Amino acid sequence: MYCFVLPENNSISRLTSPGVKAMKLLGYVDLPFAAPMAIKISQDFIAGNGRGFCDNYGMNLDSQAERDTWYNWSGGEGKKTARCGYAMISSRAENKVAFVDLQPLFEYYRTMYFTTQANYDQTKNEGPADDQWPYTFTYATSQTPTVYSTIDVMQPTAVAAGLPWCMWLIRNGNDAMENAYVTTMDGNLLMYKVGDLMTTASGGSIGAPFNTVAIGKNPSSLDYGHGCAYGDDLFITCRGDNAVYYLYSDGSTRGVLRDSRITDAVSACGSGVGRCFRDACWHAPLLHLMDFTGRKVLNYRFHCGYPDDDSIPVGDPPNPPNESTIFEFSGEQSPPGYPFLFVRAEVI
């Protein structure tokens, strides 16, 4: 698994975790600004094969046939890895958003693991040194991600990178891969096409937004619906309005959550409990809202429009009313401190 961290200088640290036992700093990618604030990443495939998924049982990468299957995507869903992808990083202070191309890194790892026996043998010598696997950027420079494009955006606050094509349950097909989103302090959602950042082609740039949607002031959180609703649905928490905007991936609005119980909405994230409510929706979508100065978590079940879900909650609220009737309050918790972020995980 790969991840980014944002240091205090004008670079991205690149970390790799081959499992859960260790991490190694690979290197840095210089950014075109000094004060990064938000980051999201995406890639063209999410592997569900870490636990011996599907046809991964008994795999052996010392076999050329096995390596060919992985490299060419010629096997099942359990024998694929990401080939391309990107990171979005915003700087509100400097009014910029950068797009970093991850394809050099992905392609380098695919070459090392899945091409020749000599390359694969090099990955078996793991260790902390630059010339031990995984190699650092200074030792193997060709793998270093590159800044693909930098765009000017006035006070960007949150970003969302497109979802991979294999994401389940989406409304609008390729939009999930092709679209990237940026919210701005004055209350707009900007929608961009990322072009070849999500293909194996190279070159290109990010153009002007193809759509601009008015939302609430000071949007502080931008979350996809995967885990609770359609994966490409958007939930945008607007701290300035104490509201959560529920949008489809094309920018059209499904509903807005407003509730007098909300005092300081800073973020919202969805989850699903895998059971029905009112015997209508198989994944029981819930939205969890972090109320920072209110020091509480507010939970709402909602109607996401799943095909076999024709019920609409009409309970509490509606006074004061929601701008749509799709949300229904389901309780609150008071955790210690000031909640600002909710993260979901699958437990097996």
TABEL-V874957 format. One record per residue. N is the residue number from 1. RES is the residue in one letter. PSI is psi in degrees with one decimal (NA if undefined). Layout:
BEGIN
N;RES;PSI
N;RES;PSI
END
This chain:
BEGIN
1;M;140.3
2;Y;147.8
3;C;162.4
4;F;148.4
5;V;152.7
6;L;107.3
7;P;-178.8
8;E;-13.2
9;N;-172.7
10;N;53.2
11;S;167.7
12;I;131.1
13;S;139.0
14;R;120.5
15;L;149.9
16;T;140.9
17;S;102.5
18;P;-15.3
19;G;-135.8
20;V;9.0
21;K;-18.5
22;A;162.3
23;M;154.2
24;K;131.0
25;L;118.7
26;L;-34.4
27;G;-162.5
28;Y;151.3
29;V;118.7
30;D;130.9
31;L;158.9
32;P;18.0
33;F;167.7
34;A;-10.6
35;A;70.4
36;P;144.6
37;M;-43.1
38;A;150.7
39;I;142.3
40;K;152.0
41;I;160.2
42;S;160.0
43;Q;168.7
44;D;-5.3
45;F;139.4
46;I;119.2
47;A;128.7
48;G;35.1
49;N;13.1
50;G;-18.4
51;R;31.7
52;G;46.2
53;F;139.1
54;C;-115.1
55;D;25.5
56;N;-10.2
57;Y;128.0
58;G;19.3
59;M;151.4
60;N;105.3
61;L;-0.4
62;D;-5.6
63;S;128.0
64;Q;-38.2
65;A;-40.4
66;E;-43.9
67;R;-40.3
68;D;-39.9
69;T;-45.1
70;W;-47.3
71;Y;-37.8
72;N;-0.7
73;W;38.6
74;S;1.2
75;G;-157.4
76;G;-173.7
77;E;-19.8
78;G;-0.3
79;K;54.1
80;K;151.6
81;T;162.8
82;A;139.9
83;R;-24.5
84;C;168.8
85;G;-176.2
86;Y;165.1
87;A;142.5
88;M;130.6
89;I;131.1
90;S;153.0
91;S;104.3
92;R;-38.8
93;A;-28.9
94;E;5.3
95;N;47.6
96;K;154.4
97;V;127.7
98;A;144.2
99;F;121.5
100;V;125.7
101;D;120.4
102;L;-1.8
103;Q;-40.0
104;P;-38.7
105;L;-48.6
106;F;-44.5
107;E;-34.2
108;Y;-44.8
109;Y;-38.8
110;R;-38.5
111;T;-43.4
112;M;-40.5
113;Y;-33.9
114;F;6.5
115;T;-96.6
116;T;160.9
117;Q;-37.4
118;A;-41.3
119;N;-45.8
120;Y;-37.3
121;D;-31.7
122;Q;-30.1
123;T;-9.8
124;K;-15.1
125;N;78.2
126;E;148.6
127;G;177.8
128;P;-15.8
129;A;157.1
130;D;-37.4
131;D;16.6
132;Q;151.6
133;W;138.4
134;P;140.2
135;Y;147.6
136;T;165.9
137;F;-34.8
138;T;-29.4
139;Y;-40.3
140;A;84.9
141;T;-23.1
142;S;-18.5
143;Q;-9.0
144;T;124.0
145;P;153.1
146;T;150.9
147;V;117.1
148;Y;-43.2
149;S;148.9
150;T;127.3
151;I;153.8
152;D;123.7
153;V;127.2
154;M;114.9
155;Q;63.7
156;P;138.7
157;T;-39.8
158;A;155.4
159;V;158.3
160;A;123.7
161;A;155.4
162;G;156.3
163;L;152.7
164;P;159.6
165;W;-24.2
166;C;2.3
167;M;130.6
168;W;155.7
169;L;74.9
170;I;153.7
171;R;-41.5
172;N;38.3
173;G;-125.0
174;N;-12.7
175;D;-34.9
176;A;-32.2
177;M;-38.4
178;E;-22.4
179;N;142.0
180;A;150.0
181;Y;142.4
182;V;130.9
183;T;153.2
184;T;154.2
185;M;-35.3
186;D;-1.3
187;G;43.1
188;N;148.9
189;L;120.4
190;L;133.4
191;M;128.6
192;Y;153.7
193;K;133.4
194;V;-5.6
195;G;-128.7
196;D;2.7
197;L;-24.4
198;M;26.7
199;T;170.4
200;T;0.5
201;A;167.6
202;S;166.0
203;G;176.2
204;G;-177.0
205;S;170.7
206;I;125.0
207;G;-160.6
208;A;156.3
209;P;138.9
210;F;-9.9
211;N;144.3
212;T;126.6
213;V;128.8
214;A;127.5
215;I;-159.8
216;G;170.1
217;K;149.7
218;N;61.2
219;P;121.5
220;S;-8.6
221;S;138.1
222;L;112.8
223;D;140.7
224;Y;163.3
225;G;-0.9
226;H;140.3
227;G;-14.9
228;C;-30.6
229;A;-154.7
230;Y;136.6
231;G;-28.7
232;D;6.7
233;D;155.1
234;L;138.7
235;F;114.1
236;I;116.0
237;T;123.0
238;C;103.7
239;R;-35.0
240;G;-23.9
241;D;-4.2
242;N;48.8
243;A;157.3
244;V;123.8
245;Y;127.0
246;Y;109.8
247;L;150.2
248;Y;165.6
249;S;-18.9
250;D;0.9
251;G;-9.5
252;S;149.2
253;T;127.7
254;R;-38.1
255;G;166.2
256;V;128.1
257;L;118.6
258;R;141.2
259;D;133.9
260;S;-17.6
261;R;-18.5
262;I;123.8
263;T;-30.8
264;D;78.9
265;A;119.0
266;V;-26.7
267;S;160.9
268;A;145.8
269;C;145.5
270;G;161.6
271;S;167.6
272;G;143.1
273;V;0.6
274;G;16.4
275;R;166.2
276;C;148.1
277;F;136.1
278;R;27.3
279;D;35.1
280;A;-39.8
281;C;122.0
282;W;-24.1
283;H;9.8
284;A;71.8
285;P;137.0
286;L;142.5
287;L;128.4
288;H;116.9
289;L;127.5
290;M;115.7
291;D;102.6
292;F;-66.0
293;T;-22.0
294;G;-13.1
295;R;48.8
296;K;162.8
297;V;122.8
298;L;133.3
299;N;137.2
300;Y;130.7
301;R;156.2
302;F;163.7
303;H;113.9
304;C;-2.2
305;G;18.3
306;Y;143.1
307;P;-35.9
308;D;16.8
309;D;93.9
310;D;13.5
311;S;146.5
312;I;118.0
313;P;135.2
314;V;19.5
315;G;-133.2
316;D;127.0
317;P;157.9
318;P;18.7
319;N;101.9
320;P;150.9
321;P;151.1
322;N;162.2
323;E;-10.1
324;S;167.7
325;T;26.4
326;I;-10.8
327;F;147.4
328;E;124.5
329;F;135.1
330;S;9.5
331;G;171.7
332;E;158.2
333;Q;156.4
334;S;85.6
335;P;161.6
336;P;144.4
337;G;-152.4
338;Y;101.6
339;P;136.7
340;F;-10.6
341;L;139.4
342;F;131.1
343;V;131.2
344;R;158.0
345;A;149.5
346;E;130.5
347;V;124.4
348;I;NA
END
